[in-house]
Amino acid sequence: MKKALLVIDVQNGMFQEGNVVYKGERMLQNLKDLIVQARSTETPIFYIQHNAPAGNLLEYGTKGWEIHPELTPKKNQDVIIQKTTPDSFYNTSLDEELKKQGIEHLVVAGIQTEACVDTTCRRAFSMEYKVTLVSDTHSTWNSQDITAQQIINHHNEVLRWFAAVYPSKDITFDR
């Protein structure tokens, strides 16, 4: 079963000084390690890039919208999918691009746990993809009522209905 790594919304705007996503540096390091492993096994990497309306942090074409520089996609190798909703499949070419490459299993990481990561995992499952959520490689911010860590823990439990959930050290990509 051919796998792909899906990197959701790891954009500069998520790392604003004074409002960096929870444990952002650790998440970036885990992602960089996954990307190295994926590249070494020729596993396709799909970057999902959120496009927010004008005036927002992830406004198309702005510095905040750009993919984080530590995760720079390789031209003519990685696929970048533009989206405007939490669902990486809705009104995008993601499904078509995955099918073109014969991909049936998605390894999901990125931002924001309770929005884009959650929605994309559930949608991928409904579209009959096998899904693996990387438990220590998605993140969010504290909400008014609960901490970012509680949100992450909760989603790692709830999303087990839709995905296998493993830490990054247990993720493997086959050649």
C-alpha positions as CSV (number, residue, x, y, z in Angstrom):
1,M,0.0,0.0,0.0
2,K,1.7,3.2,-1.2
3,K,2.1,5.9,1.4
4,A,2.4,9.7,1.3
5,L,3.3,12.2,4.0
6,L,0.7,15.0,4.3
7,V,2.1,18.2,5.9
8,I,-0.8,20.4,6.8
9,D,-0.5,24.2,7.2
10,V,3.0,24.4,8.6
11,Q,3.3,28.0,7.5
12,N,5.2,31.1,8.8
13,G,2.0,32.6,10.3
14,M,1.8,29.7,12.8
15,F,5.1,30.7,14.3
16,Q,4.5,34.4,15.1
17,E,6.7,35.8,17.8
18,G,4.7,35.8,21.0
19,N,2.1,33.3,19.6
20,V,4.0,30.3,18.4
21,V,2.0,27.1,18.0
22,Y,2.4,24.8,21.1
23,K,5.8,23.0,21.2
24,G,6.4,24.3,17.7
25,E,10.1,23.7,17.6
26,R,9.7,20.1,18.6
27,M,7.0,19.6,16.1
28,L,9.2,21.1,13.4
29,Q,12.1,18.8,14.3
30,N,9.8,15.7,14.2
31,L,8.5,16.8,10.8
32,K,12.0,17.4,9.5
33,D,13.0,13.9,10.5
34,L,9.8,12.5,8.9
35,I,10.6,14.4,5.7
36,V,14.2,13.1,5.6
37,Q,12.9,9.6,6.0
38,A,10.2,10.1,3.4
39,R,12.7,11.4,0.9
40,S,15.2,8.6,1.6
41,T,12.5,6.1,0.7
42,E,11.1,8.1,-2.2
43,T,7.8,8.5,-0.4
44,P,5.7,11.4,-1.9
45,I,5.3,14.5,0.3
46,F,2.2,16.7,0.0
47,Y,2.2,20.1,1.5
48,I,-1.2,21.6,2.3
49,Q,-1.1,25.4,2.3
50,H,-4.0,27.4,3.8
51,N,-5.2,30.5,1.9
52,A,-7.0,32.9,4.2
53,P,-8.9,36.0,3.1
54,A,-7.1,39.4,2.8
55,G,-6.0,40.8,6.1
56,N,-5.6,37.5,7.8
57,L,-2.4,35.8,9.0
58,L,-2.3,33.3,6.2
59,E,-3.4,35.6,3.4
60,Y,-2.3,34.3,0.0
61,G,1.1,35.6,-1.1
62,T,2.1,37.1,2.3
63,K,5.1,36.1,4.4
64,G,2.8,34.4,6.9
65,W,1.2,32.3,4.1
66,E,4.6,30.8,3.1
67,I,5.5,27.3,4.1
68,H,7.9,27.3,7.0
69,P,11.5,27.7,5.7
70,E,12.8,24.7,7.6
71,L,10.4,22.5,5.6
72,T,10.9,23.9,2.1
73,P,9.3,21.7,-0.6
74,K,11.5,20.3,-3.4
75,K,10.5,21.7,-6.8
76,N,9.4,19.1,-9.3
77,Q,9.2,16.5,-6.5
78,D,6.8,17.6,-3.7
79,V,3.2,18.5,-4.4
80,I,1.7,21.7,-2.9
81,I,-2.1,21.8,-2.5
82,Q,-3.9,25.1,-1.8
83,K,-7.0,25.1,0.4
84,T,-9.4,27.6,1.9
85,T,-11.2,25.4,4.5
86,P,-10.1,23.0,7.3
87,D,-10.8,20.1,4.9
88,S,-7.7,19.5,2.7
89,F,-9.9,17.7,0.2
90,Y,-12.7,20.2,-0.2
91,N,-12.5,22.1,-3.5
92,T,-8.8,21.1,-3.9
93,S,-6.9,18.7,-6.2
94,L,-5.6,16.6,-3.3
95,D,-7.7,13.5,-4.1
96,E,-6.8,13.6,-7.8
97,E,-3.1,14.1,-7.1
98,L,-3.0,11.2,-4.6
99,K,-4.8,8.9,-7.1
100,K,-2.4,9.9,-9.9
101,Q,0.4,8.5,-7.7
102,G,-1.5,5.5,-6.6
103,I,-1.4,6.5,-2.9
104,E,-3.8,4.7,-0.5
105,H,-2.2,5.5,2.9
106,L,-1.8,9.0,4.3
107,V,0.6,9.8,7.1
108,V,-0.8,13.1,8.6
109,A,1.0,15.8,10.5
110,G,0.7,19.6,10.9
111,I,-1.4,22.4,12.3
112,Q,-4.1,22.9,13.7
113,T,-5.0,19.8,15.6
114,E,-8.7,20.5,16.2
115,A,-9.4,22.1,12.8
116,C,-7.5,21.1,9.7
117,V,-5.7,18.0,11.1
118,D,-8.9,16.6,12.6
119,T,-11.1,17.4,9.5
120,T,-8.6,16.0,7.0
121,C,-8.1,12.8,9.0
122,R,-11.9,12.2,9.1
123,R,-12.4,13.1,5.5
124,A,-9.5,10.9,4.3
125,F,-11.0,8.0,6.3
126,S,-14.5,8.6,4.7
127,M,-12.8,8.6,1.3
128,E,-11.4,5.1,2.1
129,Y,-7.8,6.1,2.6
130,K,-5.8,4.4,5.3
131,V,-4.8,7.1,7.7
132,T,-1.9,7.4,10.2
133,L,-1.9,10.4,12.5
134,V,1.6,11.3,13.9
135,S,0.7,11.9,17.6
136,D,3.6,14.2,18.4
137,T,3.8,16.0,15.1
138,H,0.5,18.0,15.1
139,S,-0.2,21.1,17.3
140,T,-2.4,23.9,18.2
141,W,-2.8,26.7,20.8
142,N,-4.4,26.9,24.2
143,S,-8.1,27.7,24.0
144,Q,-10.1,29.7,26.5
145,D,-11.1,26.5,28.3
146,I,-8.4,23.9,27.8
147,T,-4.6,23.7,27.1
148,A,-3.1,22.9,23.8
149,Q,-1.7,19.7,25.3
150,Q,-5.2,18.7,26.4
151,I,-6.5,19.4,22.9
152,I,-3.7,17.3,21.3
153,N,-4.2,14.4,23.8
154,H,-8.0,14.4,23.2
155,H,-7.6,14.3,19.4
156,N,-5.0,11.6,19.6
157,E,-7.6,9.5,21.4
158,V,-10.7,10.5,19.4
159,L,-9.1,10.2,16.0
160,R,-8.2,6.5,16.7
161,W,-11.7,5.9,15.2
162,F,-10.4,7.2,11.9
163,A,-6.6,6.7,12.0
164,A,-3.8,4.6,13.5
165,V,-2.1,7.0,15.9
166,Y,1.7,6.6,16.5
167,P,4.5,8.9,17.6
168,S,7.0,10.0,15.0
169,K,9.7,7.5,16.2
170,D,7.3,4.7,15.2
171,I,6.6,5.9,11.7
172,T,8.3,4.1,8.8
173,F,8.2,4.6,5.1
174,D,9.0,1.7,2.9
175,R,10.9,1.9,-0.3
